[in-house]
Amino acid sequence: MAEKAEPEISGSFYSTNKVSLGELAVFFLRLGSTAFGGPAGHIAMMEDELVRRRKWLSREKFLDLLGASNLIPGPSSSELAIHIGYLRGGWPGLLIAGICFIVPAACMVAALAWAYMHFGKLPAASGILYGIKPVVIAVILQALWGLGRTAIKSRFLAIVGLLCGVLGALGLQPLVLLVIAGASVALADQVILTLGAGRVSAFAPLVPWSPVARSTRSLTTATTGAFAAIAPFSLGSLFLVFLKIGAVVFGSGYVLLAFLRADLVVQRGWLTDSQLVDAIAIGQVTPGPVFTTATFIGFLLHGVPGALIATIGIFLPAFLFVAASGPILPRVRECRIAGAFLDGVIVASLALMAVVTWQLARASITDVKTVLFAAGSLFLLLRFRPNSAWLVLLGALAGLVVHSLHQH
């Protein structure tokens, strides 16, 4: 079955050997259990393991998939995993990669939701996060270096990437930035082609999180007052709410804040602001997609069935969008104008990723110990190239040790 999923195009996007479905399942189960750091961290870990270490795909193909994932609604890192599954295993691979990446995080979030409901507070995670965050910064920096060297194929692309980084830091909507970058590079390519000067390539950065800062601030300062109105609850309505959110939210789990509050707190009154903040926190402190915040909310509202329905609802659009766009991606790269547009989107994606990394670093590297964690991890990654998942686990252990010493 999988043999028919990949078009036979000489020298094409799909020219790399496939891998077994078992290998796909094992890798993405492990990634979903250890991938901290949000979309930027997930992307960096996939690049480290699949491009550099296992060589399942080239850096160019990885960048194409990254650009495509940022052009469709839904969680970008989850869609990247689904794209890679389709590339390496056809339609079965698409399902296996996505499900295996999502399920470990969803199970962890459901367990934490159970603890939250029974004990009234979140389990302490400050020590683990203290050690993990600087390590994740190092992993992302290493990935940015490698991906940027491949994506920035000309001075023009470098300029586009720099401008995208500035605009992203100023808060320009990520989707608008991606479209502008892609259109600019495609237009420049056609102008230079008309003038007979050959093709131009581009570079643009990826960070869909900056527009969310304002939403986060307004959310955390909101009070946990009475609901304006409480809408009737049902599993069907829960599914539709999260299906809609999964189909319209671009780029990152952090964009969820505004949508979740509008739908679940203000409009329906199913949650309090305090519960929503806790749900977002759980999505951030667990590995895997931040969209598993839906799992936590579903569990709070209707136990295990609610968690399952909410999780399926929010992730289903990602599978559908990738299934629709994945098969046409090789043709996009073969078309000169579309290929130039994708070059611009890739550069913009990386620029946004760089902006997010800067924002994360400011919050994660706060003292001498975290500086040492980040610097040591970056040295190990560049010098010895260890598996980034093991570094993350070592960071968690180091953070727990430091936290316990402070407690005493």
C-alpha positions, 0 to 999 in steps of 0.5 A, spaced: 500 500 500 505 504 502 509 503 495 503 507 491 503 513 496 510 516 493 510 518 486 515 516 481 519 522 479 526 522 477 530 526 482 524 528 485 522 530 492 520 523 493 527 520 491 529 518 498 529 511 500 523 509 505 523 507 512 519 501 515 512 503 519 515 500 525 521 505 525 516 511 524 512 509 530 518 508 535 521 514 533 515 519 533 513 515 540 520 517 543 519 524 540 512 525 543 515 523 550 521 527 550 520 533 545 520 539 550 520 547 548 514 548 543 514 548 536 521 551 535 524 545 540 520 540 536 523 542 529 530 542 532 529 535 535 526 532 528 532 536 524 537 533 529 535 526 529 532 525 522 536 530 517 543 529 521 543 523 524 538 518 521 539 521 514 531 520 512 531 526 508 535 532 506 535 538 509 532 541 503 526 537 503 526 538 511 525 545 509 520 544 504 516 541 509 517 546 514 515 551 509 509 547 507 507 546 515 507 553 516 502 555 510 496 551 513 492 552 519 494 547 525 500 546 530 506 547 525 510 541 528 505 536 529 504 537 521 511 537 520 511 530 523 505 528 519 508 530 513 515 526 514 511 520 516 507 521 509 514 522 505 517 516 508 511 511 509 506 514 504 498 514 507 500 509 513 506 513 515 502 519 515 497 516 520 502 513 524 507 519 525 502 524 527 498 519 532 505 517 535 507 524 536 501 526 539 499 520 543 504 520 549 503 528 550 496 527 550 496 521 555 501 525 560 496 531 559 490 527 561 494 524 567 496 531 570 488 533 569 486 527 573 491 529 578 489 536 578 482 534 579 483 530 585 489 534 588 487 541 586 493 543 584 499 542 578 504 537 580 511 541 581 515 542 575 519 548 576 526 544 577 525 540 571 523 546 567 529 550 570 534 544 567 530 543 560 529 550 558 536 552 557 538 545 553 532 546 548 535 553 547 542 550 545 538 544 541 534 550 537 540 554 536 544 548 533 538 547 528 537 554 526 545 554 524 544 548 520 537 549 516 539 557 515 546 555 511 542 551 507 536 555 506 540 562 505 542 561 498 543 568 496 544 575 499 537 577 497 534 571 501 539 573 507 536 580 506 529 577 506 530 573 512 533 579 516 527 583 514 522 578 516 526 577 523 525 584 524 518 584 522 516 578 526 519 581 533 515 587 532 509 583 532 507 582 525 502 576 524 506 570 522 501 568 516 502 575 513 509 575 514 510 568 510 505 570 505 509 577 504 516 573 504 514 568 499 510 573 494 517 578 494 521 572 493 517 569 487 516 576 484 524 578 485 525 571 481 521 573 475 523 580 475 531 577 474 528 572 470 525 577 465 532 581 465 536 574 464 540 574 470 538 567 473 534 565 479 534 568 486 533 564 492 530 567 499 531 566 506 525 567 511 524 566 519 519 562 523 516 564 529 508 564 530 508 566 537 510 573 538 503 576 536 500 571 542 504 575 547 499 581 548 493 575 549 497 572 554 498 578 558 490 580 557 489 572 559 493 572 565 490 579 568 483 577 567 479 575 573 476 569 575 469 572 575 462 569 574 460 567 567 456 571 562 452 565 560 453 558 561 451 554 554 449 547 555 455 542 554 455 536 550 460 531 547 458 533 540 459 541 541 465 540 545 468 536 538 465 542 534 469 547 538 475 544 538 475 542 530 473 549 529 479 551 533 484 546 529 482 548 523 483 556 523 489 557 528 495 558 525 502 556 527 503 555 534 499 552 540 500 559 544 495 562 539 490 558 542 489 562 548 485 568 545 481 562 541 480 558 547 478 564 552 473 566 547 469 560 546 470 556 552 470 562 558 466 568 555 461 565 550 460 558 553 462 559 560 465 552 561 471 554 564 474 559 568 480 563 567 484 560 572 482 553 569 484 556 562 491 558 565 492 552 568 490 548 562 495 552 558 501 551 563 500 544 562 500 544 555 507 548 556 510 543 561 509 537 558 513 534 551 509 534 545 504 539 541 502 545 546 495 543 542 494 537 547 492 543 552 485 541 549 486 534 552 486 537 559 480 541 558 476 535 555 478 531 561 476 537 566 469 537 562 467 530 561 473 525 564 476 521 559 471 521 553 471 529 553 479 528 553 479 523 547 473 527 543 477 534 544 484 531 542 481 528 536 477 535 534 483 539 535 488 535 531 483 532 526 484 538 521 492 537 521 491 530 518 486 533 513 490 539 511 497 535 510 493 529 506 491 534 501 497 538 501 502 533 501 501 529 495 502 536 491 508 539 494 513 535 489 509 539 484 510 545 487 517 545 488 518 543 480 514 550 478 519 555 478 514 561 481 511 556 486 518 554 488 521 561 489 515 562 493 516 556 498 523 559 498 521 565 501 516 562 506 522 557 508 526 563 510 521 567 513 519 561 517 526 560 520 527 568 521 520 567 526 524 561 529 530 565 531 525 571 534 522 565 538 528 562 540 530 569 542 524 570 546 525 563 550 532 564 551 530 571 555 526 567 559 530 561 560 537 563 561 536 567 567 543 565 571 550 563 571 547 555 572 542 556 566 548 559 562 552 554 563 547 549 561 546 552 555 553 553 553 555 546 555 549 543 551 551 547 545 558 545 545 556 538 546 552 538 540 557 542 535 563 537 538 560 530 539 553 531 536 549 527 541 542 525 541 538 531 543 533 527 546 538 525 551 541 532 552 534 534 554 533 528 559 540 530 562 537 537 563 531 535 566 535 531 571 540 537 572 534 541 574 531 537 579 538 536 582 539 544 583 532 545 585 532 539 591 539 543 593 535 549 593 530 546 597 535 544 603 
